[in-house]
Amino acid sequence: MRTVPICLIVMYCCIIAGFTGCSASNLQDKESSSLERVEDFRWPDGKRAAISLTFDDARFSQIDCGLPILDEYNAKATFYVSIQPLDERLDAWKRAIANGHEIGNHTLTHPCSGNFSFARERALENYTLDKMRDELEEANNIIEQQLAVRPVTFAYPCGQKFVGRGRNLKSYVPLVAEEFLAGRGWMDEWSNDPGFCDMAQLMAMELDGKDFEQVKQLIDRTTANGGWLVFCGHEIGEGGHQTTLSSTLKALCEYAQDPANGLWLDTVEAVGRYILEQRAGTGG
């Protein structure tokens, strides 16, 4: 058997090591580049943070109390509508769209964990991914038929993102990622980092029941970090269960619309599209 000289073996090993080192280096460069883009993210027009106001379930008080406040301040919000109440106030929701508000998908039947008695007949524990896909598509189709707009963002009912149970549990976040530009959670603990957040499961903070001082603390924290604060509310009025206070909504809109505070108040779709464009390097 022919013997290979030791010097050739050493040279061969060095060449292989060099190629391996180059490959690892390239990966590190890409990762560093990605991190640099996160650090260099900029909001438009010198803004320091973004806020999106979202409201769930197409509650009637959103039309009767909320929309007049929002329109007074020219503040655009995202409404994740449930199908049955939507159908009862179609003309009002059409006016909301004409005024620049976004209509989003909130599933067809609002399935949640069967631990909630109201959801026992549509418990996520008994769902499959195919059944959830049908929910999302059918809700989109109905909204498009009734309002002539097709939703591009989604809100997880009760903030829950899984179907099935135990070893058969599956996340339906990938379905939302396939169908929508963004998916919004509920009852989270922080704002979103625009250079890092997963658009398919945005974090959202509760707006219901808070006075403006509580809200401002969240805004100040978000502004300090250059983040995107997504609020979620339900009813809008003077008080009660799951109710965003009218006084808080007015003060929030006024504060966010003051240029001195450096905030961009807009829909989930508008802010989400801007973020994705910036990440893709296609922004201005």
GIGI-V515001 format. One record per pair of residues at least 12 apart in sequence whose C-alpha atoms are under 8 Angstrom apart, sorted by the first residue. I is the first residue (numbers start at 0). J is the second residue. If there is no record, write none. Layout:
BEGIN
<<I	J> <I	J>>
END
This chain:
BEGIN
<<36	194> <36	278> <37	193> <37	194> <37	195> <38	194> <40	193> <40	194> <40	277> <45	261> <46	261> <46	262> <46	263> <47	222> <47	225> <47	226> <47	261> <47	262> <47	263> <48	221> <48	222> <48	224> <48	225> <48	226> <48	227> <48	228> <48	261> <48	262> <48	263> <49	225> <49	226> <49	227> <49	228> <49	262> <49	263> <49	264> <49	265> <49	270> <50	227> <50	228> <50	229> <50	230> <50	262> <50	263> <50	264> <50	265> <51	76> <51	77> <51	227> <51	228> <51	229> <51	230> <51	264> <51	265> <51	266> <51	267> <51	270> <52	75> <52	76> <52	77> <52	229> <52	230> <52	231> <52	232> <52	264> <52	265> <52	266> <52	267> <53	76> <53	77> <53	78> <53	79> <53	229> <53	230> <53	231> <53	232> <53	266> <53	267> <54	76> <54	77> <54	78> <54	79> <54	231> <54	232> <54	233> <54	234> <55	78> <55	79> <55	80> <55	81> <55	105> <55	154> <55	231> <55	232> <55	233> <56	78> <56	79> <56	80> <56	81> <56	84> <56	105> <56	233> <57	78> <57	79> <57	80> <57	81> <57	84> <57	85> <58	84> <58	233> <58	234> <59	84> <59	88> <59	234> <60	234> <60	235> <60	236> <61	233> <61	234> <61	235> <62	91> <62	92> <64	235> <64	236> <64	245> <65	235> <65	236> <65	245> <66	95> <68	245> <68	248> <68	249> <69	249> <69	252> <70	98> <72	252> <72	253> <72	256> <74	252> <74	256> <74	264> <74	265> <75	99> <75	100> <75	101> <75	264> <75	265> <75	266> <76	100> <76	101> <76	265> <76	266> <76	267> <77	100> <77	101> <77	102> <77	103> <77	266> <77	267> <78	100> <78	101> <78	102> <78	103> <79	102> <79	103> <79	104> <79	105> <79	153> <79	154> <80	102> <80	103> <80	104> <80	105> <81	104> <81	105> <81	106> <81	107> <81	108> <81	109> <82	107> <82	108> <82	138> <82	141> <82	142> <86	145> <89	145> <89	146> <92	146> <93	146> <100	266> <101	266> <101	267> <101	268> <102	148> <102	150> <103	150> <103	151> <103	152> <103	153> <103	154> <104	135> <104	138> <104	139> <104	150> <104	151> <104	152> <104	153> <104	154> <105	135> <105	138> <105	153> <105	154> <105	155> <105	156> <106	134> <106	135> <106	138> <106	155> <106	156> <107	134> <107	135> <107	137> <107	138> <108	121> <108	134> <109	121> <109	156> <110	122> <110	123> <110	156> <111	123> <111	156> <111	157> <111	159> <112	124> <112	159> <123	161> <123	162> <123	163> <124	162> <124	163> <124	164> <125	162> <125	163> <125	164> <126	162> <126	163> <127	162> <127	163> <128	162> <128	169> <128	171> <128	174> <131	171> <132	174> <150	179> <151	178> <151	179> <151	180> <151	181> <151	268> <152	179> <152	180> <152	181> <152	182> <152	183> <152	267> <152	268> <153	175> <153	179> <153	181> <153	182> <153	183> <154	182> <154	183> <154	184> <155	182> <155	183> <155	184> <155	185> <157	184> <157	185> <158	183> <158	184> <158	185> <158	186> <159	184> <160	172> <172	199> <172	200> <173	199> <175	199> <176	198> <176	199> <179	199> <180	198> <180	199> <180	268> <180	271> <180	272> <181	198> <181	199> <181	200> <181	201> <181	267> <181	268> <181	271> <182	198> <182	199> <182	200> <182	201> <183	199> <183	200> <183	201> <183	202> <183	203> <184	200> <184	201> <184	202> <184	203> <185	202> <185	203> <185	204> <185	205> <185	231> <186	202> <186	203> <186	204> <186	205> <187	202> <187	203> <187	204> <187	205> <188	202> <188	203> <188	204> <189	202> <189	203> <189	204> <189	228> <190	202> <190	203> <190	204> <190	221> <190	226> <190	227> <190	228> <190	229> <191	226> <191	227> <191	228> <191	229> <192	225> <192	226> <192	227> <193	226> <193	227> <193	274> <194	274> <194	278> <198	271> <202	229> <203	228> <203	229> <203	230> <203	231> <204	228> <204	229> <204	230> <204	231> <205	230> <205	231> <205	232> <206	230> <206	231> <206	232> <206	243> <207	231> <207	232> <207	233> <207	234> <207	241> <207	242> <207	243> <207	244> <208	238> <208	239> <208	240> <208	241> <208	242> <208	243> <208	244> <209	243> <209	244> <209	247> <210	244> <210	246> <210	247> <211	246> <211	247> <211	248> <211	250> <211	251> <214	247> <214	251> <215	251> <222	262> <229	267>>
END
